[in-house]
Amino acid sequence: MGGFKTSNKDKEAHKDEVAHVPPQISDLHCFTETGGIITSTMNDLPGYRITKVLGTVYGITVRSRNIAAGFTMVMKSMAGGELRWFTSMLYNCRNDSVSRLVDEARSRGGNAVIAMRFDSGDLGGFAQTAAYGTAVVVEKIEDGTVTATQLHV
């Protein structure tokens, strides 16, 4: 299968570069189980052919924070540093949004979401996260050669 190649020298130079996940939030996942639905921020999927576009799908989650956590966050913000409780809430909010996006794509008959994006905001003490993208039906290209569309001349 064609694709982008990384030399062994490059792999060796970057093998220890991993994202730092603080132990306090190590149980959080930057990955949301999608049940086989492909999600991508790209506008295409190298190795796949889009056979049907099903339209825009989205998932929205709004979370409230409790008064005690809000007070603690205000005190912590005066001292500086990460607001771990809020970080945890936003991870959960994001993951719920992706799950809802995937559920909507599946309900329309899609097996992938392309051009996926996130948006977040604060709604007067409530944290809101939206995931949105385009639901599509894709099929795997079996010819063995894959070239990203942005590389076509």
Backbone as CSV, one residue per row, in Angstrom:
resi,resn,N_x,N_y,N_z,CA_x,CA_y,CA_z,C_x,C_y,C_z
1,MET,0.853,-1.179,0.000,0.000,0.000,0.000,0.889,1.228,0.000
2,GLY,0.572,2.197,-0.862,1.337,3.433,-0.928,1.004,4.333,0.239
3,GLY,1.757,5.374,0.372,1.462,6.311,1.456,2.705,7.099,1.802
4,PHE,2.650,7.771,2.917,3.773,8.563,3.359,4.746,7.659,4.084
5,LYS,6.009,7.826,3.818,7.036,6.985,4.424,7.817,7.800,5.451
6,THR,8.172,7.139,6.545,9.008,7.740,7.569,10.243,6.876,7.694
7,SER,11.398,7.502,7.625,12.636,6.734,7.703,12.831,6.216,9.125
8,ASN,13.621,5.161,9.248,13.933,4.617,10.569,14.628,5.650,11.434
9,LYS,15.460,6.496,10.806,16.163,7.556,11.532,15.152,8.529,12.155
10,ASP,14.132,8.924,11.365,13.088,9.823,11.875,12.290,9.156,12.989
11,LYS,11.968,7.876,12.809,11.215,7.148,13.834,11.997,7.103,15.135
12,GLU,13.285,6.818,15.031,14.140,6.717,16.210,14.243,8.062,16.931
13,ALA,14.339,9.152,16.167,14.468,10.489,16.753,13.217,10.902,17.513
14,HIS,12.052,10.385,17.099,10.783,10.815,17.697,10.113,9.746,18.547
15,LYS,10.770,8.622,18.781,10.107,7.518,19.466,9.716,7.856,20.905
16,ASP,10.429,8.753,21.556,10.112,9.102,22.933,9.176,10.299,23.048
17,GLU,8.767,10.871,21.921,7.866,12.014,21.950,6.429,11.532,22.065
18,VAL,5.915,11.550,23.261,4.526,11.171,23.485,3.853,12.290,24.254
19,ALA,2.565,12.363,24.116,1.816,13.399,24.827,1.889,13.140,26.325
20,HIS,2.096,14.189,27.075,2.103,14.080,28.528,0.666,14.144,29.034
21,VAL,0.250,13.103,29.709,-1.079,13.084,30.317,-0.874,13.095,31.824
22,PRO,-1.309,14.165,32.497,-1.118,14.232,33.946,-1.797,13.040,34.625
23,PRO,-1.185,12.488,35.682,-1.758,11.312,36.338,-3.158,11.553,36.879
24,GLN,-3.482,12.803,37.214,-4.799,13.103,37.766,-5.912,12.900,36.736
25,ILE,-5.559,12.979,35.462,-6.589,12.813,34.433,-6.253,11.657,33.492
26,SER,-5.390,10.739,33.942,-4.945,9.660,33.068,-6.072,8.711,32.682
27,ASP,-7.176,8.724,33.424,-8.289,7.853,33.071,-9.152,8.456,31.964
28,LEU,-8.867,9.679,31.583,-9.616,10.314,30.513,-9.068,9.882,29.175
29,HIS,-9.903,9.862,28.179,-9.492,9.381,26.873,-9.607,10.498,25.841
30,CYS,-8.591,10.621,25.028,-8.660,11.529,23.890,-9.275,10.789,22.716
31,PHE,-9.717,9.595,22.964,-10.319,8.751,21.934,-11.716,8.377,22.387
32,THR,-12.662,8.540,21.531,-14.030,8.149,21.820,-14.354,6.932,20.981
33,GLU,-14.852,5.876,21.599,-15.226,4.662,20.872,-16.322,5.019,19.872
34,THR,-16.068,4.685,18.610,-17.011,5.063,17.550,-17.737,3.874,16.948
35,GLY,-17.497,2.689,17.467,-18.215,1.518,16.985,-18.043,1.259,15.496
36,GLY,-16.859,1.517,14.976,-16.590,1.257,13.567,-16.829,2.426,12.641
37,ILE,-17.423,3.504,13.123,-17.619,4.706,12.308,-16.274,5.442,12.255
38,ILE,-15.787,5.704,11.047,-14.526,6.427,10.883,-14.798,7.908,11.095
39,THR,-13.993,8.561,11.914,-14.102,10.010,12.087,-12.776,10.638,11.696
40,SER,-12.857,11.745,10.952,-11.637,12.398,10.486,-11.871,13.894,10.349
41,THR,-10.836,14.654,10.646,-10.904,16.096,10.422,-10.574,16.443,8.978
42,MET,-10.124,15.450,8.209,-9.797,15.679,6.799,-11.077,15.742,5.962
43,ASN,-10.962,16.332,4.773,-12.114,16.412,3.870,-12.243,15.179,2.982
44,ASP,-11.266,14.305,3.075,-11.314,13.042,2.348,-10.661,11.987,3.233
45,LEU,-10.752,10.734,2.810,-10.138,9.642,3.553,-9.254,8.850,2.598
46,PRO,-7.947,9.074,2.616,-7.072,8.305,1.734,-7.302,6.807,1.940
47,GLY,-7.453,6.099,0.836,-7.710,4.670,0.905,-9.190,4.329,0.843
48,TYR,-10.033,5.379,0.830,-11.485,5.180,0.774,-12.087,6.070,-0.300
49,ARG,-13.187,5.635,-0.851,-13.940,6.404,-1.839,-15.283,6.778,-1.199
50,ILE,-15.613,8.052,-1.267,-16.919,8.502,-0.762,-17.962,8.171,-1.819
51,THR,-18.961,7.375,-1.437,-19.998,6.965,-2.387,-21.308,7.706,-2.188
52,LYS,-21.480,8.274,-0.996,-22.723,8.999,-0.724,-22.488,10.014,0.387
53,VAL,-22.983,11.225,0.185,-22.913,12.274,1.207,-24.290,12.365,1.859
54,LEU,-24.312,12.244,3.192,-25.577,12.210,3.933,-25.907,13.519,4.627
55,GLY,-24.998,14.468,4.600,-25.269,15.780,5.171,-24.570,16.031,6.499
56,THR,-24.812,17.203,7.020,-24.181,17.642,8.268,-24.768,16.906,9.463
57,VAL,-23.892,16.464,10.329,-24.305,15.844,11.589,-23.600,16.574,12.721
58,TYR,-24.200,16.547,13.885,-23.577,17.214,15.020,-23.992,16.534,16.314
59,GLY,-23.209,16.785,17.327,-23.508,16.339,18.676,-23.184,17.475,19.617
60,ILE,-24.117,17.796,20.475,-23.929,18.916,21.408,-24.105,18.411,22.824
61,THR,-23.245,18.879,23.718,-23.349,18.561,25.136,-23.186,19.850,25.925
62,VAL,-24.043,20.022,26.921,-23.935,21.171,27.825,-23.842,20.613,29.238
63,ARG,-22.840,21.044,29.959,-22.631,20.577,31.327,-22.642,21.761,32.278
64,SER,-23.170,21.523,33.465,-23.117,22.565,34.498,-22.073,22.160,35.526
65,ARG,-21.506,23.146,36.150,-20.572,22.852,37.230,-21.278,23.168,38.548
66,ASN,-20.938,22.419,39.583,-21.597,22.663,40.866,-20.990,23.883,41.552
67,ILE,-21.697,24.421,42.505,-21.276,25.666,43.166,-19.931,25.489,43.869
68,ALA,-19.734,24.367,44.565,-18.480,24.144,45.283,-17.300,24.095,44.306
69,ALA,-17.492,23.395,43.175,-16.418,23.316,42.183,-16.164,24.690,41.580
70,GLY,-17.227,25.461,41.339,-17.071,26.808,40.798,-16.286,27.698,41.741
71,PHE,-16.578,27.624,43.036,-15.859,28.417,44.028,-14.391,27.999,44.081
72,THR,-14.146,26.698,44.072,-12.775,26.184,44.090,-12.016,26.646,42.855
73,MET,-12.692,26.635,41.707,-12.048,27.068,40.467,-11.678,28.545,40.526
74,VAL,-12.547,29.373,41.109,-12.245,30.798,41.233,-11.013,30.988,42.111
75,MET,-10.964,30.264,43.210,-9.812,30.385,44.118,-8.531,29.906,43.422
76,LYS,-8.622,28.808,42.706,-7.462,28.266,42.006,-6.997,29.211,40.908
77,SER,-7.941,29.845,40.213,-7.563,30.741,39.124,-6.798,31.953,39.631
78,MET,-7.039,32.350,40.870,-6.288,33.468,41.449,-4.823,33.078,41.666
79,ALA,-4.597,31.817,42.013,-3.243,31.337,42.272,-2.545,30.911,40.978
80,GLY,-3.320,30.628,39.946,-2.756,30.164,38.678,-2.686,28.650,38.633
81,GLY,-2.508,28.135,37.463,-2.397,26.687,37.299,-3.613,26.094,36.612
82,GLU,-3.515,24.809,36.352,-4.596,24.113,35.655,-5.780,23.887,36.578
83,LEU,-6.962,24.049,36.011,-8.202,23.770,36.725,-8.622,22.347,36.349
84,ARG,-8.069,21.373,37.067,-8.215,19.962,36.687,-9.660,19.505,36.617
85,TRP,-10.484,19.937,37.543,-11.882,19.516,37.526,-12.543,19.994,36.238
86,PHE,-12.255,21.227,35.862,-12.835,21.786,34.640,-12.282,21.072,33.401
87,THR,-10.987,20.751,33.413,-10.386,20.002,32.317,-11.076,18.657,32.157
88,SER,-11.287,17.975,33.264,-11.962,16.680,33.244,-13.381,16.814,32.684
89,MET,-14.095,17.831,33.121,-15.458,18.051,32.641,-15.463,18.296,31.126
90,LEU,-14.493,19.072,30.634,-14.451,19.358,29.198,-14.085,18.128,28.377
91,TYR,-13.195,17.273,28.885,-12.905,16.008,28.200,-14.185,15.174,28.075
92,ASN,-14.893,15.048,29.175,-16.135,14.265,29.159,-17.167,14.878,28.226
93,CYS,-17.266,16.181,28.250,-18.202,16.907,27.392,-17.858,16.665,25.917
94,ARG,-16.589,16.752,25.583,-16.128,16.522,24.219,-16.431,15.095,23.766
95,ASN,-16.121,14.118,24.614,-16.365,12.725,24.267,-17.856,12.446,24.063
96,ASP,-18.702,13.040,24.892,-20.152,12.877,24.717,-20.609,13.488,23.399
97,SER,-20.038,14.623,23.027,-20.400,15.270,21.763,-20.028,14.392,20.573
98,VAL,-18.838,13.793,20.614,-18.413,12.909,19.528,-19.328,11.687,19.459
99,SER,-19.678,11.130,20.609,-20.579,9.971,20.631,-21.917,10.307,19.994
100,ARG,-22.445,11.473,20.271,-23.734,11.885,19.687,-23.607,12.128,18.187
101,LEU,-22.488,12.700,17.759,-22.214,12.901,16.341,-22.193,11.552,15.620
102,VAL,-21.491,10.593,16.186,-21.390,9.250,15.605,-22.762,8.582,15.559
103,ASP,-23.540,8.711,16.618,-24.885,8.126,16.646,-25.765,8.703,15.543
104,GLU,-25.662,10.015,15.313,-26.465,10.634,14.259,-26.024,10.157,12.877
105,ALA,-24.708,10.048,12.668,-24.203,9.550,11.384,-24.695,8.116,11.149
106,ARG,-24.624,7.280,12.171,-25.066,5.891,12.065,-26.568,5.824,11.769
107,SER,-27.350,6.678,12.424,-28.808,6.651,12.218,-29.195,7.058,10.799
108,ARG,-28.323,7.789,10.124,-28.575,8.174,8.725,-28.034,7.144,7.738
109,GLY,-27.362,6.113,8.248,-26.820,5.080,7.379,-25.369,5.300,6.999
110,GLY,-24.689,6.225,7.663,-23.294,6.514,7.339,-22.327,5.572,8.034
111,ASN,-21.139,5.454,7.463,-20.085,4.682,8.116,-18.829,5.527,8.344
112,ALA,-18.942,6.845,8.105,-17.814,7.749,8.349,-18.324,9.174,8.521
113,VAL,-17.509,9.979,9.203,-17.757,11.419,9.328,-16.468,12.109,8.923
114,ILE,-16.558,12.981,7.924,-15.379,13.730,7.474,-15.537,15.199,7.861
115,ALA,-14.463,15.940,7.769,-14.436,17.375,8.080,-14.972,17.643,9.483
116,MET,-14.647,16.751,10.421,-15.140,16.897,11.793,-14.425,18.051,12.484
117,ARG,-15.190,18.839,13.197,-14.660,19.992,13.926,-15.278,20.035,15.321
118,PHE,-14.663,20.830,16.194,-15.179,21.054,17.540,-15.387,22.533,17.762
119,ASP,-16.348,22.835,18.593,-16.579,24.199,19.036,-16.936,24.107,20.508
120,SER,-16.506,25.066,21.287,-16.855,25.053,22.706,-17.109,26.475,23.167
121,GLY,-17.818,26.570,24.249,-18.118,27.890,24.779,-18.595,27.801,26.212
122,ASP,-18.671,28.953,26.834,-19.155,29.064,28.200,-20.480,29.798,28.145
123,LEU,-21.508,29.160,28.630,-22.845,29.754,28.596,-23.279,30.124,30.008
124,GLY,-22.699,31.163,30.556,-23.080,31.634,31.889,-22.953,30.569,32.966
125,GLY,-21.793,29.941,33.063,-21.588,28.918,34.072,-21.783,27.507,33.560
126,PHE,-22.206,27.385,32.323,-22.374,26.072,31.707,-21.323,25.907,30.621
127,ALA,-20.739,24.732,30.546,-19.762,24.440,29.490,-20.487,23.727,28.363
128,GLN,-20.290,24.210,27.150,-20.944,23.641,25.972,-19.883,23.210,24.984
129,THR,-20.039,22.001,24.431,-19.148,21.507,23.394,-19.985,20.952,22.260
130,ALA,-19.599,21.293,21.045,-20.277,20.767,19.860,-19.243,20.108,18.963
131,ALA,-19.595,18.944,18.451,-18.787,18.273,17.427,-19.668,18.246,16.186
132,TYR,-19.099,18.592,15.031,-19.896,18.581,13.808,-19.037,18.172,12.634
133,GLY,-19.692,17.647,11.621,-18.983,17.191,10.438,-19.976,16.741,9.381
134,THR,-19.485,16.064,8.358,-20.322,15.587,7.266,-20.380,14.064,7.314
135,ALA,-21.587,13.536,7.436,-21.772,12.086,7.428,-21.700,11.598,5.988
136,VAL,-20.964,10.520,5.785,-20.793,9.951,4.446,-20.812,8.429,4.519
137,VAL,-21.002,7.837,3.338,-20.809,6.401,3.172,-19.536,6.250,2.356
138,VAL,-18.604,5.455,2.856,-17.343,5.239,2.156,-17.146,3.756,1.889
139,GLU,-16.338,3.478,0.873,-15.925,2.101,0.611,-14.418,2.088,0.443
140,LYS,-13.810,1.015,0.914,-12.353,0.883,0.845,-11.933,0.674,-0.609
141,ILE,-10.874,1.371,-1.007,-10.316,1.209,-2.347,-9.393,0.002,-2.302
142,GLU,-9.634,-0.957,-3.151,-8.905,-2.218,-3.098,-7.709,-2.287,-4.029
143,ASP,-7.444,-1.269,-4.846,-6.368,-1.385,-5.839,-4.968,-1.279,-5.245
144,GLY,-4.847,-0.936,-3.979,-3.548,-0.945,-3.329,-2.751,0.336,-3.439
145,THR,-3.156,1.275,-4.273,-2.428,2.541,-4.353,-3.288,3.649,-3.761
146,VAL,-2.697,4.383,-2.873,-3.420,5.455,-2.208,-2.584,6.720,-2.297
147,THR,-3.166,7.760,-2.830,-2.508,9.064,-2.879,-3.478,10.079,-2.308
148,ALA,-3.032,10.824,-1.315,-3.881,11.868,-0.756,-4.255,12.847,-1.852
149,THR,-5.526,13.254,-1.889,-6.011,14.095,-2.984,-5.272,15.421,-3.078
150,GLN,-4.764,15.933,-1.981,-4.061,17.207,-2.025,-2.709,17.079,-2.734
151,LEU,-2.255,15.836,-2.995,-0.981,15.623,-3.680,-1.150,15.407,-5.173
152,HIS,-2.395,15.309,-5.643,-2.634,15.141,-7.084,-2.256,16.422,-7.812
153,VAL,-1.600,16.275,-8.945,-1.176,17.448,-9.716,-2.021,17.564,-10.952
